[in-house]
Amino acid sequence: MAPRLLAAGDDPVRPGPSTPLTIDVDGEPVTGIRGQSLAGVILAGGTLALRRTSVHGGPRGVFCGIGVCYDCLVEVNGQRDVRSCQRRAADGDVVRTQYDPLPEAPEGDHA
Amino acid sequence: MTAVLVIGAGPAGLAAARAARARGASVTLLDAADELGGQFWRHLPASRPASNERVLHHGWDTFRDLAETLEFDDGCRILRQASVFAIETRGSGPAEVHIVVGEADGAGRDRLVLRPDAIVVATGAHDRTLPFPGWDLPGVFTGGAAQALAKSERLAVGERVVVAGAGPFLLPVAASLAATGSRVVGVFEANRVPALVRGWLPKPWQLSGAVSKGGELAGYVSGHLRHRIPYRLGRMVVGAHGTDRVEAVTIAAVAPDWTPIPGTEQRIEVDAVCVSHGFTPRLELAIAAGCALTADRFVEVDAGQETSVPGVYAAGEVTGIGGADLALAEGTIAGHVAAGGTLTDAELQRPVRRRTTFTRFAERLDAAHGIRSGWPAVVTDDTIVCRCEEVTYGQLRQTVSSTGSRSLRALKLSTRAGLGICQGRVCGRSVETLLAGCQPDGLLGDPVSTDRRPIAGTIRLGELAAAPTTALPTTSTPSPSIEGTP
């Protein structure tokens, strides 16, 4: 069970012809349609977790979907901290999920 | 010629831009998105236009009319993918508006400074989702996220979906999910029949002018029947469950103040849940411009939609949550007055009447669906409250108890709640409520709020350091006013 794109033939809004695109997500190819956000392409590819959190290492995915919550940050073509719900996917985009664990304090260092 | 800058291209901003043009102003209309329409009229992009887009929208023809009028008008410059990150006021003169233009969160976007004669702030609102255990799991979305992905990509966020929270917005969320191929297993509204009746019924004659709004809601309700979606009152999501993603939710009956009633829990298997309890106005630009707020924290405006700062106007959800019809009326008034018109002008008589009608309607919706004071009962010690900094309710409670502090500012600094990358946009108001609830008398001691953000949008340091491009002239190219009035 996963998010999925509605097939154009079933769609009451009758979308025009679509142009396919492929992006690379952590080394795996994921296909989508021109005009989709990066978050939308990744979600429709069946992945809900877009990053891991720094404190607990927990998974996070799209939450607000309109650029407010910053939970969907990914690295795109070498550029970090891009809200994937706000960036339209381009064919060939290289996406890396982000995980920045907090540095551990050295033993005995209470500074 | 007066130069008017309209910030936000949703219903209020589009109406403001058209009214200002009709009054003869030169207009710059900007929006962070690359399509016009705001969240309300989100739609498939130009790269994949739909021939029957209107089935997903209320007032689609109004949108097309506004957008086409402005797009073909040389006197209206439209800046897409433009984010305002600061507004500087200098004395009583016009403000300096700092903008970056380019791909969302890109590096090296163009910096632009505008000095308009008047500004219309039409920045809208975003979902307010109250924290509950498990709300940070992937697969938990706001209603707005489900709506945005359905409308602008035709993507259903799940196959078996629960919609929950409070307010009439839950209905269009469920309707667009159903129209995008999801099975909506239930819509759960936390308020109960008596509250809805109290909010809706006391003065039904006030609704006579709001029939189109009533029609919209009636349409959603009949749409629900058609799709056989159960609509349950007095129920709330009290937990989302799963390891790496949501797999189930627990729904419970709640008292009129939203305190969950023990023993009523019901577990439902889902692959997505969409939760919204209302809306938070996007105030940062109005605050940056120095605008005063009302007691319930919207932008304060006078009858001409002018804020406490001369030359700065506000319209739409930033002045009170009221929906698209109210936003259109307020935007028309704001644009007309910002361009030098007055409230008594003939072309404002209809929008002024409509504003009165839809304001009353909004007050009654809020009375029926507003957030009730018992909601914190659902939050447990290990519930994450601040999603960005991963601060739990237990940490908030312990920090208040160990420091004895009553200061929101101090408690934010010691817990880091609200200080992460979203800058408290998601959790700010909930953090305030929860921290106040930890105090013996339920009150925080300092008069600050989480709404103030000196940098109103994200910008990379390199972009901030770069010199802004020369301000584009907003007054130098007079062009004929467009014909007709809104």
Interface residues (C-beta under 8 A of the other chain):
Chain A: M1 A2 P3 R4 L5 L6 A8 D10 D11 P12 V13 R14 P15 G16 P17 S18 T19 I33 R34 G35 Q36 S37 A39 G40 L43 A44 L48 A49 L50 T53 S54 V55 H56 G58 P59 R60 G61 V62 F63 C64 G65 I66 G67 V68 C69 Y70 D71 L73 Q79 D81 V82 R83 C85 Q86 R87 R88
Chain B: A32 D34 Q39 L44 P45 A46 S47 R48 P49 A50 S51 N52 E53 V55 L56 E103 A104 D105 G106 A107 H126 D127 D136 L137 P138 G139 V140 F141 T142 G144 A145 A146 Q147 A148 L149 S152 E153 R154 L155 A156 V157 G158 E159 R160 A179 T180 G181 D244 R245 D271 A272 R387 C388 E389 E390 G420 I421 C422 R425 V426 T458
